[in-house]
């Protein structure tokens, strides 16, 4: 899909007019500093355009790279390399951007052993890749989708009438098949969730003082997860509340692309 939207039916009309069978070596440079992710997708793009193009990375996914690093070397037909270049770099930039941001959050929270989680706020169609990038940055995946964990959110609670009723309905249908997490907005809801013996309690959009009180109330009866408008600037304060997890939508929904540049070696 990514290649077809770029190449259409005719392909790269500019490069086709200028190149035929000329071959050369290209070097991929990092123009940012962060975490590499997406090397296999990068390779696959070139493979689909021309299996004879060789792609050799000097780093692996999850490795730290800095501005100016030679990240990879490519060799083959210039026409093929220029045809695949932008699509391949787009994937690499997107995934390395996610991995790099995840690493920043992980580093910010590492002093207290709090685990950074991602969310479902991903680009449609690219969730698996996005969550892979999160893991390359050292953070952990929350649920993959709606199918692998029961997460009772505010709309569920409002529709069911209470946390207790919502939890009861899930257990009636699924027994103990899925872990249950409850989103809470107040200390009263935290207490109700504790009494329901759920696996994890999400503390949603609470300030740090309220969050600290909630963690004290839970006192190990369930895992605790801080959520809602998390930023790098907030992490230090949230970590000090004693939560087990911090879920951060910012890692995947506001991606800053990592900058790469591909240069022809003979030029």
Short mmCIF file of the C-alpha atoms (twelve columns), coordinates in Angstrom:
data_MODEL
# 
_entry.id   MODEL 
# 
loop_
_atom_site.group_PDB 
_atom_site.id 
_atom_site.type_symbol 
_atom_site.label_atom_id 
_atom_site.label_alt_id 
_atom_site.label_comp_id 
_atom_site.label_asym_id 
_atom_site.label_seq_id 
_atom_site.Cartn_x 
_atom_site.Cartn_y 
_atom_site.Cartn_z 
_atom_site.pdbx_PDB_model_num 
ATOM 1   C CA . UNK A 1   0.000   0.000   0.000   1 
ATOM 2   C CA . UNK A 2   2.742   2.458   0.960   1 
ATOM 3   C CA . UNK A 3   4.675   1.832   -2.237  1 
ATOM 4   C CA . UNK A 4   1.624   1.831   -4.484  1 
ATOM 5   C CA . UNK A 5   0.452   5.234   -3.268  1 
ATOM 6   C CA . UNK A 6   3.905   6.668   -4.032  1 
ATOM 7   C CA . UNK A 7   4.552   4.924   -7.347  1 
ATOM 8   C CA . UNK A 8   1.077   4.717   -8.828  1 
ATOM 9   C CA . UNK A 9   0.977   2.822   -12.115 1 
ATOM 10  C CA . UNK A 10  3.865   4.543   -13.873 1 
ATOM 11  C CA . UNK A 11  6.456   4.487   -11.090 1 
ATOM 12  C CA . UNK A 12  9.178   7.087   -10.552 1 
ATOM 13  C CA . UNK A 13  8.886   9.041   -13.807 1 
ATOM 14  C CA . UNK A 14  11.772  11.359  -12.900 1 
ATOM 15  C CA . UNK A 15  14.336  8.663   -12.112 1 
ATOM 16  C CA . UNK A 16  13.224  6.520   -15.061 1 
ATOM 17  C CA . UNK A 17  14.082  9.380   -17.402 1 
ATOM 18  C CA . UNK A 18  17.531  9.960   -15.917 1 
ATOM 19  C CA . UNK A 19  18.845  6.502   -14.952 1 
ATOM 20  C CA . UNK A 20  18.947  3.101   -16.607 1 
ATOM 21  C CA . UNK A 21  21.270  0.407   -15.237 1 
ATOM 22  C CA . UNK A 22  23.786  2.583   -13.369 1 
ATOM 23  C CA . UNK A 23  24.784  1.216   -9.972  1 
ATOM 24  C CA . UNK A 24  26.213  2.972   -6.940  1 
ATOM 25  C CA . UNK A 25  26.550  2.903   -3.166  1 
ATOM 26  C CA . UNK A 26  24.414  5.063   -0.875  1 
ATOM 27  C CA . UNK A 27  24.898  5.803   2.821   1 
ATOM 28  C CA . UNK A 28  22.075  6.498   5.266   1 
ATOM 29  C CA . UNK A 29  22.963  9.134   7.859   1 
ATOM 30  C CA . UNK A 30  21.220  9.995   11.132  1 
ATOM 31  C CA . UNK A 31  20.348  13.671  11.382  1 
ATOM 32  C CA . UNK A 32  18.895  13.334  14.886  1 
ATOM 33  C CA . UNK A 33  19.917  11.514  18.046  1 
ATOM 34  C CA . UNK A 34  17.738  8.804   19.560  1 
ATOM 35  C CA . UNK A 35  16.813  5.142   19.076  1 
ATOM 36  C CA . UNK A 36  16.821  3.245   15.786  1 
ATOM 37  C CA . UNK A 37  13.720  1.262   14.854  1 
ATOM 38  C CA . UNK A 38  12.341  -0.118  11.609  1 
ATOM 39  C CA . UNK A 39  15.372  -1.644  9.915   1 
ATOM 40  C CA . UNK A 40  13.492  -4.730  8.708   1 
ATOM 41  C CA . UNK A 41  10.642  -2.666  7.259   1 
ATOM 42  C CA . UNK A 42  13.242  -0.478  5.550   1 
ATOM 43  C CA . UNK A 43  14.849  -3.572  4.024   1 
ATOM 44  C CA . UNK A 44  11.487  -4.946  2.922   1 
ATOM 45  C CA . UNK A 45  10.599  -1.792  1.001   1 
ATOM 46  C CA . UNK A 46  13.790  -2.087  -1.040  1 
ATOM 47  C CA . UNK A 47  13.276  -5.829  -1.482  1 
ATOM 48  C CA . UNK A 48  9.844   -5.235  -2.987  1 
ATOM 49  C CA . UNK A 49  11.200  -2.632  -5.405  1 
ATOM 50  C CA . UNK A 50  14.348  -4.553  -6.338  1 
ATOM 51  C CA . UNK A 51  15.534  -7.719  -4.543  1 
ATOM 52  C CA . UNK A 52  19.060  -7.125  -5.856  1 
ATOM 53  C CA . UNK A 53  19.559  -3.959  -3.806  1 
ATOM 54  C CA . UNK A 54  21.681  -4.820  -0.761  1 
ATOM 55  C CA . UNK A 55  20.899  -3.087  2.532   1 
ATOM 56  C CA . UNK A 56  23.377  -3.400  5.398   1 
ATOM 57  C CA . UNK A 57  22.656  -1.744  8.736   1 
ATOM 58  C CA . UNK A 58  25.477  -0.874  11.111  1 
ATOM 59  C CA . UNK A 59  23.055  -0.761  14.065  1 
ATOM 60  C CA . UNK A 60  20.172  -2.924  15.270  1 
ATOM 61  C CA . UNK A 61  16.678  -1.874  16.281  1 
ATOM 62  C CA . UNK A 62  16.793  -0.530  19.820  1 
ATOM 63  C CA . UNK A 63  20.343  0.794   19.498  1 
ATOM 64  C CA . UNK A 64  21.153  4.394   20.318  1 
ATOM 65  C CA . UNK A 65  22.254  6.493   17.354  1 
ATOM 66  C CA . UNK A 66  23.471  10.078  17.252  1 
ATOM 67  C CA . UNK A 67  23.479  12.864  14.708  1 
ATOM 68  C CA . UNK A 68  26.045  12.153  12.006  1 
ATOM 69  C CA . UNK A 69  26.153  8.372   12.452  1 
ATOM 70  C CA . UNK A 70  26.331  6.242   9.332   1 
ATOM 71  C CA . UNK A 71  23.347  4.004   9.971   1 
ATOM 72  C CA . UNK A 72  23.262  1.836   6.848   1 
ATOM 73  C CA . UNK A 73  24.858  1.239   3.461   1 
ATOM 74  C CA . UNK A 74  22.921  0.415   0.296   1 
ATOM 75  C CA . UNK A 75  24.248  -0.865  -3.008  1 
ATOM 76  C CA . UNK A 76  22.490  -1.502  -6.295  1 
ATOM 77  C CA . UNK A 77  20.784  0.210   -9.196  1 
ATOM 78  C CA . UNK A 78  20.426  3.936   -8.611  1 
ATOM 79  C CA . UNK A 79  16.966  3.858   -10.202 1 
ATOM 80  C CA . UNK A 80  15.756  1.236   -7.721  1 
ATOM 81  C CA . UNK A 81  17.275  2.954   -4.702  1 
ATOM 82  C CA . UNK A 82  15.782  6.348   -5.529  1 
ATOM 83  C CA . UNK A 83  12.409  4.740   -6.266  1 
ATOM 84  C CA . UNK A 84  12.221  3.121   -2.820  1 
ATOM 85  C CA . UNK A 85  14.072  5.791   -0.847  1 
ATOM 86  C CA . UNK A 86  11.237  7.974   0.449   1 
ATOM 87  C CA . UNK A 87  8.854   5.175   1.401   1 
ATOM 88  C CA . UNK A 88  11.608  3.294   3.227   1 
ATOM 89  C CA . UNK A 89  12.818  6.374   5.090   1 
ATOM 90  C CA . UNK A 90  9.247   7.346   6.001   1 
ATOM 91  C CA . UNK A 91  8.825   4.044   7.834   1 
ATOM 92  C CA . UNK A 92  12.219  4.311   9.496   1 
ATOM 93  C CA . UNK A 93  11.615  7.921   10.555  1 
ATOM 94  C CA . UNK A 94  8.161   7.156   11.951  1 
ATOM 95  C CA . UNK A 95  9.217   4.115   13.959  1 
ATOM 96  C CA . UNK A 96  12.495  5.614   15.174  1 
ATOM 97  C CA . UNK A 97  10.541  8.681   16.280  1 
ATOM 98  C CA . UNK A 98  8.269   6.515   18.431  1 
ATOM 99  C CA . UNK A 99  11.179  4.509   19.859  1 
ATOM 100 C CA . UNK A 100 13.124  7.670   20.648  1 
ATOM 101 C CA . UNK A 101 10.213  9.297   22.462  1 
ATOM 102 C CA . UNK A 102 9.507   6.097   24.398  1 
ATOM 103 C CA . UNK A 103 13.138  6.062   25.534  1 
ATOM 104 C CA . UNK A 104 12.836  9.627   26.842  1 
ATOM 105 C CA . UNK A 105 9.855   8.656   28.996  1 
ATOM 106 C CA . UNK A 106 11.560  5.485   30.202  1 
ATOM 107 C CA . UNK A 107 14.674  7.403   31.212  1 
ATOM 108 C CA . UNK A 108 12.554  9.947   33.063  1 
ATOM 109 C CA . UNK A 109 10.784  7.246   35.084  1 
ATOM 110 C CA . UNK A 110 13.600  4.740   35.551  1 
ATOM 111 C CA . UNK A 111 14.841  6.029   38.906  1 
ATOM 112 C CA . UNK A 112 11.800  4.622   40.728  1 
ATOM 113 C CA . UNK A 113 11.196  1.511   38.647  1 
ATOM 114 C CA . UNK A 114 7.850   2.698   37.276  1 
ATOM 115 C CA . UNK A 115 6.934   1.035   33.989  1 
ATOM 116 C CA . UNK A 116 5.955   3.253   31.060  1 
ATOM 117 C CA . UNK A 117 3.092   1.888   28.937  1 
ATOM 118 C CA . UNK A 118 1.776   2.847   25.535  1 
ATOM 119 C CA . UNK A 119 -1.931  3.155   24.622  1 
ATOM 120 C CA . UNK A 120 -4.271  2.356   21.727  1 
ATOM 121 C CA . UNK A 121 -3.787  5.880   20.373  1 
ATOM 122 C CA . UNK A 122 -1.950  4.688   17.289  1 
ATOM 123 C CA . UNK A 123 -2.164  5.437   13.583  1 
ATOM 124 C CA . UNK A 124 -4.859  3.089   12.179  1 
ATOM 125 C CA . UNK A 125 -3.306  0.118   10.424  1 
ATOM 126 C CA . UNK A 126 0.088   0.606   12.055  1 
ATOM 127 C CA . UNK A 127 -0.562  -0.510  15.624  1 
ATOM 128 C CA . UNK A 128 1.680   -3.572  15.606  1 
ATOM 129 C CA . UNK A 129 4.554   -1.604  14.136  1 
ATOM 130 C CA . UNK A 130 3.967   1.273   16.548  1 
ATOM 131 C CA . UNK A 131 3.890   -1.013  19.567  1 
ATOM 132 C CA . UNK A 132 7.026   -2.759  18.341  1 
ATOM 133 C CA . UNK A 133 8.713   0.647   18.211  1 
ATOM 134 C CA . UNK A 134 7.548   1.375   21.760  1 
ATOM 135 C CA . UNK A 135 9.248   -1.803  22.955  1 
ATOM 136 C CA . UNK A 136 12.446  -0.875  21.084  1 
ATOM 137 C CA . UNK A 137 12.464  2.315   23.134  1 
ATOM 138 C CA . UNK A 138 12.298  0.313   26.364  1 
ATOM 139 C CA . UNK A 139 8.657   0.963   27.255  1 
ATOM 140 C CA . UNK A 140 5.989   -1.743  27.510  1 
ATOM 141 C CA . UNK A 141 2.807   -2.438  25.611  1 
ATOM 142 C CA . UNK A 142 -0.578  -1.969  27.259  1 
ATOM 143 C CA . UNK A 143 -3.292  -4.120  25.710  1 
ATOM 144 C CA . UNK A 144 -2.930  -4.708  21.982  1 
ATOM 145 C CA . UNK A 145 -6.588  -3.982  21.336  1 
ATOM 146 C CA . UNK A 146 -10.072 -4.357  22.734  1 
ATOM 147 C CA . UNK A 147 -9.751  -8.141  22.681  1 
ATOM 148 C CA . UNK A 148 -7.001  -9.000  25.181  1 
ATOM 149 C CA . UNK A 149 -7.990  -7.182  28.380  1 
ATOM 150 C CA . UNK A 150 -11.186 -5.790  29.887  1 
ATOM 151 C CA . UNK A 151 -10.774 -2.076  30.517  1 
ATOM 152 C CA . UNK A 152 -13.830 -0.467  32.087  1 
ATOM 153 C CA . UNK A 153 -13.815 3.210   31.166  1 
ATOM 154 C CA . UNK A 154 -16.039 6.106   32.177  1 
ATOM 155 C CA . UNK A 155 -18.613 5.481   29.442  1 
ATOM 156 C CA . UNK A 156 -18.940 1.842   30.494  1 
ATOM 157 C CA . UNK A 157 -19.410 2.844   34.130  1 
ATOM 158 C CA . UNK A 158 -21.982 5.484   33.283  1 
ATOM 159 C CA . UNK A 159 -23.915 3.057   31.060  1 
ATOM 160 C CA . UNK A 160 -23.825 0.183   33.565  1 
ATOM 161 C CA . UNK A 161 -24.690 2.454   36.478  1 
ATOM 162 C CA . UNK A 162 -21.673 1.642   38.639  1 
ATOM 163 C CA . UNK A 163 -18.236 0.068   38.663  1 
ATOM 164 C CA . UNK A 164 -19.604 -2.876  40.615  1 
ATOM 165 C CA . UNK A 165 -22.275 -3.561  38.003  1 
ATOM 166 C CA . UNK A 166 -19.833 -3.245  35.109  1 
ATOM 167 C CA . UNK A 167 -17.334 -5.624  36.724  1 
ATOM 168 C CA . UNK A 168 -20.120 -8.073  37.505  1 
ATOM 169 C CA . UNK A 169 -21.294 -8.155  33.901  1 
ATOM 170 C CA . UNK A 170 -17.775 -8.811  32.610  1 
ATOM 171 C CA . UNK A 171 -17.226 -11.664 35.056  1 
ATOM 172 C CA . UNK A 172 -20.634 -13.103 34.229  1 
ATOM 173 C CA . UNK A 173 -19.754 -13.263 30.534  1 
ATOM 174 C CA . UNK A 174 -16.036 -14.030 30.605  1 
ATOM 175 C CA . UNK A 175 -15.398 -15.466 34.089  1 
ATOM 176 C CA . UNK A 176 -11.632 -15.091 34.699  1 
ATOM 177 C CA . UNK A 177 -10.584 -15.223 31.036  1 
ATOM 178 C CA . UNK A 178 -9.399  -11.620 30.961  1 
ATOM 179 C CA . UNK A 179 -7.729  -9.324  33.422  1 
ATOM 180 C CA . UNK A 180 -9.947  -6.438  34.474  1 
ATOM 181 C CA . UNK A 181 -8.824  -2.839  34.768  1 
ATOM 182 C CA . UNK A 182 -11.092 -0.025  35.924  1 
ATOM 183 C CA . UNK A 183 -10.707 3.650   35.081  1 
ATOM 184 C CA . UNK A 184 -11.384 5.794   38.147  1 
ATOM 185 C CA . UNK A 185 -11.909 9.529   38.450  1 
ATOM 186 C CA . UNK A 186 -12.478 9.969   42.183  1 
ATOM 187 C CA . UNK A 187 -11.401 8.384   45.460  1 
ATOM 188 C CA . UNK A 188 -14.911 6.973   45.875  1 
ATOM 189 C CA . UNK A 189 -14.510 5.159   42.573  1 
ATOM 190 C CA . UNK A 190 -11.081 3.925   43.662  1 
ATOM 191 C CA . UNK A 191 -12.612 2.451   46.808  1 
ATOM 192 C CA . UNK A 192 -15.367 0.779   44.805  1 
ATOM 193 C CA . UNK A 193 -12.818 -0.710  42.398  1 
ATOM 194 C CA . UNK A 194 -10.789 -2.058  45.334  1 
ATOM 195 C CA . UNK A 195 -13.892 -3.740  46.713  1 
ATOM 196 C CA . UNK A 196 -14.467 -5.389  43.329  1 
ATOM 197 C CA . UNK A 197 -11.040 -7.080  43.485  1 
ATOM 198 C CA . UNK A 198 -10.012 -5.954  40.009  1 
ATOM 199 C CA . UNK A 199 -6.518  -6.525  38.666  1 
ATOM 200 C CA . UNK A 200 -5.572  -2.923  37.968  1 
ATOM 201 C CA . UNK A 201 -6.946  0.502   38.820  1 
ATOM 202 C CA . UNK A 202 -6.391  3.363   36.408  1 
ATOM 203 C CA . UNK A 203 -6.120  6.783   38.028  1 
ATOM 204 C CA . UNK A 204 -7.368  8.987   35.233  1 
ATOM 205 C CA . UNK A 205 -6.667  12.709  34.973  1 
ATOM 206 C CA . UNK A 206 -5.944  13.032  38.686  1 
ATOM 207 C CA . UNK A 207 -3.516  15.597  40.043  1 
ATOM 208 C CA . UNK A 208 -0.489  14.244  41.858  1 
ATOM 209 C CA . UNK A 209 -1.891  14.848  45.334  1 
ATOM 210 C CA . UNK A 210 -5.093  12.938  44.592  1 
ATOM 211 C CA . UNK A 211 -3.130  10.211  42.860  1 
ATOM 212 C CA . UNK A 212 -0.900  9.755   45.898  1 
ATOM 213 C CA . UNK A 213 -3.947  9.368   48.134  1 
ATOM 214 C CA . UNK A 214 -5.409  6.816   45.736  1 
ATOM 215 C CA . UNK A 215 -2.210  4.744   45.728  1 
ATOM 216 C CA . UNK A 216 -2.230  4.750   49.538  1 
ATOM 217 C CA . UNK A 217 -5.838  3.556   49.527  1 
ATOM 218 C CA . UNK A 218 -5.092  0.724   47.106  1 
ATOM 219 C CA . UNK A 219 -2.084  -0.308  49.231  1 
ATOM 220 C CA . UNK A 220 -1.099  -3.170  46.937  1 
ATOM 221 C CA . UNK A 221 -4.594  -4.620  46.551  1 
ATOM 222 C CA . UNK A 222 -4.323  -4.015  42.803  1 
ATOM 223 C CA . UNK A 223 -1.856  -2.596  40.322  1 
ATOM 224 C CA . UNK A 224 -2.131  1.149   39.829  1 
ATOM 225 C CA . UNK A 225 -1.799  3.029   36.556  1 
ATOM 226 C CA . UNK A 226 -1.568  6.776   36.092  1 
ATOM 227 C CA . UNK A 227 -3.146  8.057   32.905  1 
ATOM 228 C CA . UNK A 228 -4.332  11.221  31.218  1 
ATOM 229 C CA . UNK A 229 -2.407  14.040  29.537  1 
ATOM 230 C CA . UNK A 230 0.994   12.694  30.494  1 
ATOM 231 C CA . UNK A 231 4.009   14.716  29.379  1 
ATOM 232 C CA . UNK A 232 7.728   14.434  30.011  1 
ATOM 233 C CA . UNK A 233 7.450   17.378  32.367  1 
ATOM 234 C CA . UNK A 234 4.851   15.577  34.510  1 
ATOM 235 C CA . UNK A 235 6.631   12.259  34.865  1 
ATOM 236 C CA . UNK A 236 8.857   13.159  37.825  1 
ATOM 237 C CA . UNK A 237 5.896   14.189  39.949  1 
ATOM 238 C CA . UNK A 238 3.729   11.245  38.919  1 
ATOM 239 C CA . UNK A 239 6.493   8.745   39.666  1 
ATOM 240 C CA . UNK A 240 6.670   10.042  43.241  1 
ATOM 241 C CA . UNK A 241 3.008   9.122   43.853  1 
ATOM 242 C CA . UNK A 242 3.993   5.447   43.931  1 
ATOM 243 C CA . UNK A 243 2.018   4.179   40.929  1 
ATOM 244 C CA . UNK A 244 3.112   0.968   39.228  1 
ATOM 245 C CA . UNK A 245 2.517   2.106   35.650  1 
ATOM 246 C CA . UNK A 246 2.203   5.322   33.683  1 
ATOM 247 C CA . UNK A 247 0.378   5.083   30.350  1 
ATOM 248 C CA . UNK A 248 1.370   7.701   27.803  1 
ATOM 249 C CA . UNK A 249 -0.603  8.364   24.631  1 
ATOM 250 C CA . UNK A 250 1.928   10.994  23.594  1 
ATOM 251 C CA . UNK A 251 4.439   8.309   22.631  1 
ATOM 252 C CA . UNK A 252 2.394   7.201   19.619  1 
ATOM 253 C CA . UNK A 253 -0.227  9.858   18.891  1 
ATOM 254 C CA . UNK A 254 2.159   12.815  18.581  1 
ATOM 255 C CA . UNK A 255 5.116   11.344  16.760  1 
ATOM 256 C CA . UNK A 256 8.018   13.567  15.784  1 
ATOM 257 C CA . UNK A 257 9.703   11.908  12.836  1 
ATOM 258 C CA . UNK A 258 13.365  11.038  13.257  1 
ATOM 259 C CA . UNK A 259 15.413  12.703  10.523  1 
ATOM 260 C CA . UNK A 260 17.513  10.567  8.171   1 
ATOM 261 C CA . UNK A 261 19.334  11.439  4.965   1 
ATOM 262 C CA . UNK A 262 20.391  9.095   2.159   1 
ATOM 263 C CA . UNK A 263 23.446  10.240  0.210   1 
ATOM 264 C CA . UNK A 264 24.999  8.798   -2.935  1 
ATOM 265 C CA . UNK A 265 28.570  7.884   -2.070  1 
ATOM 266 C CA . UNK A 266 30.107  8.839   -5.413  1 
ATOM 267 C CA . UNK A 267 28.748  12.404  -5.232  1 
# 
